[in-house]
Amino acid sequence: MRVTRRRFIQGAGATALVAGAHVLALPRRARAALPVDPVVVLVELSGGNDALNTVVPLNNVGVPQRSLYDAYRPDLAIPAVDLAATQIGVDPVNGTGLALHPALTGLAGLYGMGKLAVLNGVGISGTAPFDHAQAAEIWAAGDPAGFAGTGWVGRYTDGELDPALPHALSLGVRASPTFASTAMNALGAPTLDPFALPDDPLFPDLAARRAAWQAIFAADAGDDALVAALRRAGAQALASEPTFSAVVFDGWGSQLENGPSPLHEDLHQVVSLLRYDVLFPAAASGIGLFHVVQPGYDTHAQQGTDNSGDRHATLLSQLSDALAKFYADLVALGLEGRVLVLAYSEFGRRARQNGVGEEAGTDHGSPGCVFALGGAVVGGVYGALPGLDALDAVGNPPVLCDFRRVYATVIARWLGATPDDFLPGGPFTPIDFLPAP
């Protein structure tokens, strides 16, 4: 069940996702060889990122990838000469040379440092929907059957964490269903700056307002389950307000400050909260998992290749710059070993372009690619680039890696739990972008 409580907190209102909290601040029991108090930042590339123009084949070694890529995309194929600065080695299965999109120079730099893993061929196995909402809910649920009230992280939190505390934060219009659980609340807010109980500037009465809200959200023995859940959610959001209002966002040296995109701003708020928790551990927020969204990847037309007016290039440039600066901030704070970033999309796009010339784009397809970033990540390319010589009846290459393998790796090798307890359809073999404990 998902329930929101809106507009009692300034800034378009914090929302509390009842049955939806999450935490990736590690369970409180010690885990050998795992990071202390790990954090996960989920970056959702909403709209269906074109994986084939994100991780690009350079040649025909092993599989005729490059020649088919050029044939299928006469207006969208990125010339090999433009990929020299973003090469990332070879497909580990077929030996095909690979490069990132030319706009991903920041991520290419992190790849060169060994801090970025590129996971190819990831998607929903079997008959996958090409509807945005349905596919996104499957990724949130961690279940190809679809969303049935809990997310994959929400189920983890139900089994491992203290439900009395809010552990997850979504920046956006709602808390992510990834965090939906049966016992926990996740916070959702358009912004943390400001995140404060509003006062009347002409007749200040903040203390009375706070007392009134506390009374409204106080538990009552006569409440039914829904009202009790609403009260708990509101009380937890209200209790979080003093912490968030004390966070310093500007002027501390973040490379993300005054960035050119909303993604920069969201990640700036995430890293500012992490910094606050390091500086003030006795008053730490307890937030260990974050979810942010970069929309706009539904590039049916005017997708472009790599010039300044191209929609896809612009989005990838923002993503690359924001993640590179986020990682630089983590290094400056000494947090790079505690933070894992996953960037993913609900599906990829078709191998063949639609339209011609400047109107060329790509339709909904499968599979996609996932980026994993962090100081503990074992950088490299994982999985084969799906073969362009093996398209199905609607023009999609095959899914080679079930998306639940990515989640299973995070649960087993980052959180130290048993993936089969939280992911249906297992067991799933972990991927080595995180080292085995």
VENBEL-V168003 format. One record per pair of residues at least 6 apart in sequence whose C-alpha atoms are under 8 Angstrom apart, sorted by sequence separation. I is the first residue (numbers start at 1). GAP is how many residues later the second one is. D is the distance in whole Angstrom. If there is no record, write none. Layout:
I,GAP,D + I,GAP,D
This chain:
6,6,8 + 7,6,4 + 8,6,7 + 59,6,7 + 60,6,5 + 90,6,5 + 91,6,6 + 110,6,6 + 111,6,7 + 129,6,6 + 138,6,5 + 141,6,5 + 157,6,8 + 169,6,7 + 170,6,6 + 180,6,8 + 199,6,6 + 200,6,8 + 258,6,8 + 259,6,6 + 277,6,7 + 278,6,8 + 304,6,5 + 307,6,7 + 308,6,7 + 330,6,5 + 354,6,6 + 355,6,6 + 391,6,4 + 392,6,7 + 411,6,6 + 412,6,6 + 420,6,6 + 6,7,5 + 7,7,6 + 58,7,8 + 59,7,5 + 60,7,7 + 70,7,6 + 90,7,4 + 91,7,7 + 128,7,7 + 138,7,7 + 140,7,7 + 141,7,8 + 179,7,7 + 199,7,5 + 250,7,7 + 257,7,8 + 258,7,7 + 277,7,4 + 303,7,6 + 304,7,6 + 305,7,7 + 306,7,5 + 353,7,6 + 354,7,5 + 390,7,6 + 391,7,7 + 411,7,7 + 412,7,6 + 419,7,8 + 420,7,6 + 6,8,6 + 7,8,8 + 57,8,6 + 58,8,6 + 59,8,8 + 69,8,7 + 89,8,6 + 90,8,5 + 100,8,7 + 138,8,5 + 198,8,7 + 220,8,8 + 256,8,6 + 257,8,7 + 276,8,7 + 277,8,6 + 302,8,7 + 303,8,5 + 304,8,7 + 305,8,7 + 353,8,6 + 354,8,6 + 389,8,8 + 390,8,7 + 411,8,6 + 419,8,8 + 420,8,8 + 5,9,7 + 6,9,5 + 57,9,5 + 88,9,8 + 89,9,6 + 107,9,7 + 137,9,6 + 138,9,6 + 141,9,6 + 142,9,7 + 143,9,8 + 197,9,8 + 219,9,7 + 256,9,7 + 277,9,8 + 302,9,7 + 303,9,5 + 304,9,7 + 327,9,7 + 353,9,5 + 354,9,7 + 388,9,6 + 419,9,8 + 5,10,5 + 6,10,8 + 26,10,7 + 87,10,8 + 88,10,6 + 89,10,7 + 137,10,6 + 141,10,4 + 142,10,5 + 199,10,8 + 352,10,7 + 353,10,8 + 387,10,6 + 409,10,8 + 4,11,5 + 5,11,6 + 26,11,5 + 87,11,6 + 88,11,5 + 140,11,5 + 141,11,5 + 168,11,7 + 175,11,7 + 256,11,7 + 257,11,6 + 351,11,8 + 386,11,6 + 387,11,7 + 408,11,5 + 4,12,5 + 25,12,5 + 26,12,6 + 57,12,8 + 87,12,4 + 88,12,7 + 134,12,7 + 140,12,7 + 175,12,6 + 176,12,8 + 219,12,6 + 256,12,5 + 273,12,8 + 299,12,7 + 350,12,6 + 386,12,6 + 407,12,8 + 408,12,8 + 3,13,7 + 4,13,5 + 24,13,8 + 25,13,5 + 26,13,8 + 86,13,5 + 87,13,6 + 175,13,4 + 197,13,8 + 217,13,8 + 218,13,6 + 219,13,7 + 299,13,7 + 349,13,6 + 350,13,6 + 386,13,7 + 3,14,5 + 4,14,7 + 24,14,6 + 25,14,6 + 86,14,5 + 174,14,5 + 175,14,8 + 217,14,4 + 218,14,8 + 254,14,7 + 349,14,6 + 350,14,6 + 351,14,8 + 386,14,7 + 2,15,6 + 3,15,5 + 24,15,5 + 84,15,8 + 86,15,7 + 173,15,7 + 174,15,7 + 216,15,7 + 217,15,7 + 297,15,7 + 349,15,5 + 350,15,5 + 408,15,7 + 2,16,5 + 3,16,8 + 24,16,6 + 83,16,6 + 86,16,6 + 128,16,8 + 170,16,8 + 172,16,7 + 173,16,7 + 174,16,8 + 348,16,7 + 349,16,4 + 350,16,7 + 384,16,7 + 1,17,7 + 2,17,6 + 83,17,7 + 85,17,7 + 168,17,8 + 169,17,6 + 170,17,6 + 171,17,6 + 172,17,6 + 173,17,6 + 217,17,6 + 218,17,7 + 347,17,7 + 348,17,5 + 349,17,6 + 383,17,8 + 1,18,6 + 2,18,7 + 83,18,7 + 86,18,7 + 166,18,7 + 167,18,8 + 168,18,5 + 169,18,5 + 170,18,5 + 171,18,5 + 172,18,4 + 217,18,5 + 297,18,8 + 347,18,6 + 348,18,5 + 349,18,7 + 383,18,7 + 412,18,8 + 1,19,8 + 83,19,6 + 86,19,6 + 125,19,8 + 165,19,8 + 166,19,6 + 167,19,6 + 168,19,6 + 169,19,6 + 170,19,6 + 171,19,5 + 172,19,7 + 249,19,8 + 296,19,7 + 347,19,5 + 348,19,5 + 349,19,8 + 367,19,8 + 404,19,7 + 82,20,7 + 85,20,7 + 88,20,7 + 124,20,7 + 163,20,6 + 164,20,7 + 165,20,8 + 166,20,6 + 169,20,8 + 171,20,6 + 249,20,7 + 270,20,7 + 347,20,6 + 348,20,4 + 408,20,6 + 409,20,8 + 414,20,8 + 87,21,7 + 163,21,5 + 166,21,7 + 214,21,7 + 347,21,6 + 348,21,8 + 408,21,7 + 409,21,5 + 413,21,6 + 56,22,8 + 58,22,6 + 86,22,5 + 163,22,8 + 346,22,8 + 408,22,6 + 409,22,6 + 413,22,7 + 78,23,8 + 85,23,8 + 88,23,7 + 158,23,6 + 249,23,6 + 345,23,7 + 405,23,5 + 409,23,8 + 413,23,6 + 53,24,7 + 88,24,8 + 154,24,6 + 157,24,7 + 158,24,7 + 214,24,8 + 248,24,7 + 249,24,8 + 344,24,8 + 345,24,8 + 404,24,7 + 405,24,6 + 406,24,7 + 410,24,8 + 413,24,6 + 53,25,7 + 153,25,6 + 154,25,4 + 155,25,8 + 158,25,6 + 213,25,8 + 247,25,7 + 267,25,8 + 294,25,8 + 344,25,7 + 345,25,8 + 405,25,6 + 406,25,7 + 409,25,7 + 151,26,6 + 152,26,6 + 153,26,5 + 154,26,5 + 155,26,6 + 158,26,7 + 247,26,6 + 266,26,7 + 344,26,5 + 405,26,7 + 150,27,7 + 151,27,4 + 152,27,7 + 153,27,8 + 154,27,4 + 155,27,8 + 157,27,7 + 343,27,6 + 344,27,7 + 150,28,7 + 151,28,5 + 153,28,8 + 154,28,8 + 248,28,7 + 342,28,7 + 343,28,5 + 150,29,7 + 151,29,5 + 244,29,8 + 247,29,6 + 263,29,8 + 342,29,6 + 343,29,7 + 367,29,8 + 150,30,5 + 151,30,7 + 154,30,8 + 263,30,7 + 341,30,8 + 342,30,5 + 366,30,6 + 367,30,7 + 63,31,7 + 65,31,8 + 149,31,7 + 150,31,5 + 263,31,6 + 341,31,6 + 342,31,7 + 365,31,6 + 366,31,7 + 367,31,7 + 62,32,5 + 149,32,7 + 150,32,7 + 262,32,8 + 340,32,7 + 341,32,5 + 366,32,7 + 367,32,5 + 61,33,7 + 62,33,6 + 63,33,7 + 340,33,6 + 341,33,6 + 366,33,7 + 367,33,8 + 61,34,6 + 62,34,6 + 340,34,5 + 61,35,5 + 339,35,6 + 340,35,8 + 60,36,6 + 61,36,7 + 140,36,8 + 141,36,7 + 338,36,8 + 339,36,7 + 340,36,8 + 59,37,6 + 140,37,6 + 141,37,6 + 337,37,7 + 338,37,7 + 340,37,8 + 351,37,7 + 58,38,7 + 59,38,6 + 140,38,4 + 336,38,6 + 337,38,4 + 338,38,8 + 57,39,7 + 58,39,5 + 139,39,8 + 140,39,8 + 336,39,5 + 337,39,5 + 57,40,6 + 58,40,5 + 137,40,7 + 243,40,7 + 336,40,8 + 57,41,5 + 58,41,7 + 243,41,7 + 244,41,8 + 56,42,6 + 57,42,7 + 243,42,6 + 55,43,7 + 56,43,5 + 352,43,7 + 55,44,6 + 56,44,6 + 197,44,7 + 351,44,6 + 55,45,5 + 56,45,7 + 196,45,6 + 240,45,7 + 350,45,6 + 351,45,6 + 54,46,6 + 55,46,6 + 195,46,6 + 196,46,7 + 350,46,5 + 351,46,7 + 53,47,8 + 54,47,5 + 327,47,7 + 349,47,8 + 350,47,8 + 53,48,6 + 185,48,6 + 196,48,8 + 195,49,6 + 196,49,6 + 382,49,8 + 187,50,7 + 195,50,6 + 185,51,8 + 194,51,7 + 382,51,8 + 192,52,7 + 193,52,8 + 192,53,8 + 301,53,8 + 380,53,8 + 264,54,8 + 300,54,7 + 301,54,7 + 304,54,7 + 378,54,7 + 379,54,6 + 263,55,7 + 267,55,7 + 271,55,7 + 303,55,8 + 378,55,5 + 193,56,7 + 263,56,7 + 302,56,6 + 303,56,7 + 304,56,7 + 377,56,6 + 378,56,6 + 261,57,7 + 302,57,5 + 303,57,6 + 304,57,7 + 377,57,5 + 378,57,7 + 260,58,8 + 264,58,5 + 268,58,7 + 271,58,7 + 275,58,7 + 301,58,5 + 302,58,5 + 303,58,5 + 376,58,7 + 377,58,8 + 263,59,7 + 267,59,7 + 271,59,7 + 301,59,5 + 302,59,6 + 303,59,7 + 376,59,8 + 300,60,8 + 301,60,4 + 300,61,5 + 301,61,7 + 372,61,8 + 299,62,6 + 300,62,5 + 259,63,8 + 299,63,6 + 300,63,5 + 299,64,7 + 256,66,7 + 298,66,8 + 256,69,6 + 166,70,7 + 255,70,6 + 256,70,7 + 165,71,7 + 255,71,7 + 255,73,7 + 256,73,8 + 255,74,6 + 191,75,8 + 254,75,6 + 193,76,8 + 192,77,7 + 191,78,8 + 48,84,8 + 47,85,7 + 171,95,7 + 176,115,7 + 169,118,7 + 167,119,6 + 168,119,5 + 171,119,8 + 166,120,7 + 167,120,4 + 168,120,6 + 169,120,6 + 170,120,6 + 171,120,6 + 172,120,7 + 165,121,8 + 166,121,7 + 167,121,6 + 168,121,5 + 169,121,5 + 170,121,5 + 171,121,5 + 172,121,7 + 167,122,7 + 168,122,6 + 169,122,6 + 170,122,6 + 171,122,8 + 19,130,8 + 20,130,7 + 23,130,8 + 19,131,7 + 20,131,8 + 22,131,6 + 22,132,5 + 21,133,6 + 27,133,6 + 28,133,8 + 20,134,6 + 22,134,8 + 23,134,6 + 27,134,6 + 19,135,8 + 22,135,6 + 21,136,7 + 23,138,7 + 25,142,7 + 23,143,8 + 24,143,7 + 22,144,7 + 23,144,4 + 24,144,7 + 21,145,6 + 22,145,5 + 23,145,5 + 21,146,6 + 22,146,5 + 2,147,7 + 21,147,6 + 1,148,5 + 1,149,8 + 20,155,8 + 20,156,8 + 17,157,8 + 20,157,6 + 22,157,5 + 17,158,6 + 20,158,7 + 21,158,5 + 22,158,7 + 15,159,7 + 16,159,7 + 20,159,4 + 21,159,6 + 22,159,8 + 15,160,7 + 19,160,8 + 20,160,3 + 21,160,6 + 19,161,5 + 20,161,4 + 18,162,7 + 19,162,4 + 20,162,7 + 21,162,8 + 22,162,7 + 17,163,7 + 18,163,7 + 19,163,4 + 20,163,8 + 21,163,4 + 22,163,7 + 18,164,8 + 19,164,6 + 20,164,6 + 21,164,4 + 22,164,6 + 18,165,8 + 19,165,6 + 20,165,5 + 21,165,4 + 18,166,7 + 19,166,6 + 20,166,5 + 21,166,7 + 18,167,5 + 17,168,5 + 18,168,7 + 16,169,6 + 17,169,5 + 16,170,6 + 17,170,6 + 16,171,5 + 17,171,7 + 15,172,6 + 16,172,6 + 14,173,7 + 15,173,5 + 14,174,6 + 15,174,6 + 2,175,8 + 14,175,4 + 13,176,6 + 14,176,7 + 12,177,8 + 13,177,8 + 2,178,7 + 11,178,8 + 12,178,7 + 1,179,8 + 11,179,7 + 1,180,8 + 11,180,7 + 1,181,8 + 11,181,8 + 14,181,8 + 11,182,8 + 11,183,6 + 10,184,7 + 11,184,6 + 10,185,6 + 11,185,8 + 9,186,7 + 10,186,5 + 9,187,6 + 10,187,6 + 9,188,5 + 10,188,6 + 8,189,7 + 9,189,7 + 103,203,7 + 102,204,7 + 101,205,8 + 139,207,7 + 136,209,8 + 103,210,6 + 136,210,5 + 18,211,6 + 102,211,8 + 103,211,8 + 135,211,5 + 18,212,7 + 101,212,8 + 104,212,6 + 105,212,8 + 135,212,7 + 103,213,6 + 104,213,6 + 107,213,5 + 103,214,5 + 106,214,5 + 107,214,8 + 110,214,7 + 132,214,7 + 18,215,6 + 101,215,8 + 104,215,8 + 105,215,7 + 106,215,6 + 17,216,7 + 104,216,5 + 107,216,7 + 16,217,5 + 103,217,7 + 104,217,8 + 106,217,8 + 107,217,6 + 130,217,7 + 16,218,7 + 106,218,5 + 16,221,7 + 15,222,8 + 14,223,7 + 123,223,8 + 123,224,7 + 5,225,7 + 4,226,8 + 3,227,7 + 76,227,8 + 78,227,6 + 5,228,8 + 76,228,6 + 77,228,7 + 78,228,7 + 5,229,7 + 9,229,8 + 75,229,8 + 76,229,5 + 75,230,8 + 130,234,6 + 130,235,7 + 123,243,7 + 124,243,8 + 123,244,5 + 122,245,6 + 123,245,6 + 121,246,5 + 122,246,5 + 123,246,8 + 42,247,8 + 44,247,8 + 46,247,7 + 50,247,8 + 121,247,6 + 122,247,6 + 40,248,7 + 41,248,6 + 42,248,6 + 43,248,6 + 44,248,6 + 45,248,6 + 46,248,6 + 47,248,6 + 49,248,5 + 120,248,7 + 121,248,6 + 122,248,7 + 39,249,5 + 40,249,5 + 41,249,5 + 42,249,5 + 43,249,5 + 44,249,5 + 45,249,5 + 46,249,5 + 47,249,6 + 48,249,5 + 49,249,7 + 120,249,5 + 38,250,7 + 39,250,6 + 40,250,6 + 41,250,6 + 42,250,6 + 43,250,6 + 44,250,6 + 45,250,6 + 46,250,6 + 47,250,4 + 48,250,6 + 119,250,6 + 120,250,7 + 37,251,8 + 41,251,8 + 43,251,7 + 44,251,8 + 45,251,8 + 46,251,6 + 47,251,4 + 118,251,7 + 119,251,5 + 45,252,7 + 46,252,8 + 47,252,8 + 53,252,8 + 118,252,6 + 119,252,6 + 118,253,5 + 119,253,8 + 117,254,6 + 118,254,7 + 116,255,7 + 117,255,5 + 116,256,6 + 117,256,6 + 116,257,5 + 115,258,6 + 116,258,7 + 115,259,6 + 115,260,6 + 117,260,7 + 25,261,7 + 115,261,7 + 116,261,7 + 117,261,7 + 118,261,8 + 120,261,8 + 142,261,8 + 143,261,8 + 25,262,7 + 26,262,8 + 115,262,6 + 116,262,7 + 117,262,4 + 118,262,6 + 119,262,6 + 120,262,6 + 121,262,7 + 142,262,6 + 24,263,8 + 25,263,4 + 114,263,8 + 115,263,7 + 116,263,5 + 117,263,5 + 118,263,5 + 119,263,5 + 120,263,5 + 121,263,7 + 23,264,7 + 24,264,4 + 25,264,7 + 114,264,7 + 115,264,5 + 116,264,7 + 117,264,6 + 118,264,6 + 119,264,6 + 120,264,6 + 121,264,6 + 139,264,8 + 23,265,5 + 24,265,5 + 114,265,4 + 117,265,7 + 120,265,6 + 121,265,6 + 142,265,8 + 156,265,8 + 23,266,5 + 113,266,8 + 114,266,7 + 120,266,7 + 156,266,6 + 22,267,7 + 155,267,6 + 111,268,6 + 111,269,7 + 152,270,6 + 152,271,7 + 125,274,6 + 124,275,7 + 123,276,6 + 125,276,8 + 76,277,7 + 121,277,8 + 122,277,6 + 123,277,8 + 125,277,6 + 73,278,8 + 75,278,8 + 121,278,5 + 122,278,6 + 123,278,6 + 124,278,6 + 125,278,8 + 72,279,7 + 73,279,6 + 74,279,8 + 121,279,5 + 122,279,5 + 123,279,5 + 124,279,6 + 72,280,5 + 73,280,5 + 120,280,8 + 121,280,6 + 122,280,6 + 123,280,5 + 143,280,7 + 72,281,6 + 75,281,7 + 120,281,8 + 122,281,6 + 142,281,6 + 143,281,6 + 69,282,8 + 75,282,6 + 142,282,8 + 75,283,8 + 76,284,7 + 75,285,7 + 76,285,8 + 92,289,7 + 91,290,7 + 92,290,7 + 93,290,7 + 94,290,7 + 90,291,8 + 91,291,8 + 92,291,7 + 93,291,5 + 88,292,8 + 89,292,8 + 91,292,7 + 92,292,6 + 88,293,8 + 91,293,6 + 91,294,6 + 49,296,6 + 48,297,5 + 49,297,8 + 51,297,6 + 52,297,8 + 41,298,7 + 43,298,7 + 45,298,7 + 47,298,7 + 48,298,6 + 49,298,7 + 50,298,5 + 51,298,7 + 39,299,6 + 40,299,6 + 41,299,6 + 42,299,6 + 43,299,6 + 44,299,6 + 45,299,6 + 46,299,6 + 47,299,7 + 48,299,5 + 49,299,5 + 50,299,5 + 52,299,7 + 38,300,5 + 39,300,5 + 40,300,5 + 41,300,5 + 42,300,5 + 43,300,5 + 44,300,5 + 45,300,5 + 46,300,7 + 47,300,8 + 48,300,5 + 49,300,7 + 50,300,8 + 37,301,7 + 38,301,6 + 39,301,6 + 40,301,6 + 41,301,6 + 42,301,6 + 43,301,7 + 44,301,6 + 45,301,8 + 48,301,7 + 35,302,7 + 36,302,7 + 38,302,8 + 40,302,8 + 35,303,6 + 50,312,8 + 55,314,8 + 48,316,7 + 51,316,8 + 52,316,8 + 117,316,6 + 48,317,8 + 51,317,5 + 50,318,7 + 51,318,6 + 49,319,7 + 69,319,7 + 68,320,6 + 68,321,7 + 65,322,7 + 65,323,6 + 63,324,7 + 64,324,7 + 65,324,7 + 64,325,7 + 63,326,8 + 38,376,7 + 38,377,8 + 34,379,7 + 35,379,7 + 34,380,6 + 34,381,7 + 34,382,7 + 31,385,7 + 27,388,8 + 26,389,6 + 24,391,7 + 34,403,6 + 33,404,5 + 32,405,7
